[in-house]
Amino acid sequence: MQIKEGFELRNVCGEAVIIAHGKQNIDFSRIINLNESAAYLWRNVVGTEFDAERLAKLLLEEYDVSRDIALRDAHKVIDDWRKAGLAE
């Protein structure tokens, strides 16, 4: 899996927000913002292939959580990014 081209993470008024570039990516009906850990994952996987195992490993390196929680959260992030059309 990878993050689709045409999206970038920006800091807007202290919030991590996904900005879309290109007509095919623009949907003005919602704003996509990421919490701190999701933004951390985004910055570390943008432009690369990733899966839930890789995201969980990144979470374990940065946060004091168990492997089970990290893996659960990694699957949720992937599901959220897919539903939002950010990853494929």
Residue pairs with C-beta under 8 A, 6 or more apart in sequence:
1 49
1 50
1 51
1 78
1 87
1 88
2 45
2 47
2 48
2 49
2 50
2 87
2 88
3 42
3 45
3 46
3 47
3 81
3 86
3 87
4 25
4 85
4 86
4 87
4 88
6 20
6 21
6 22
6 24
6 25
7 18
7 19
7 20
7 21
7 25
7 86
8 18
8 19
8 21
8 46
9 16
9 17
9 18
9 19
9 34
9 39
9 42
9 43
9 46
10 16
10 17
10 18
10 19
11 17
15 33
16 33
16 34
16 35
16 36
16 38
16 39
16 42
17 31
17 32
17 33
17 34
18 32
18 33
18 34
18 42
18 84
18 86
20 26
20 27
25 85
27 85
32 84
32 86
34 42
37 59
37 62
37 63
37 73
38 77
38 80
40 58
40 62
41 55
41 58
41 59
41 74
41 77
44 58
45 54
45 55
45 58
51 78
52 71
52 74
52 75
52 78
53 71
53 74
54 74
55 70
55 73
55 74
55 77
55 78
56 67
56 70
56 71
56 73
56 74
57 70
59 65
59 70
59 73
59 74
60 67
60 70
63 70
65 73
78 87
81 87
82 88
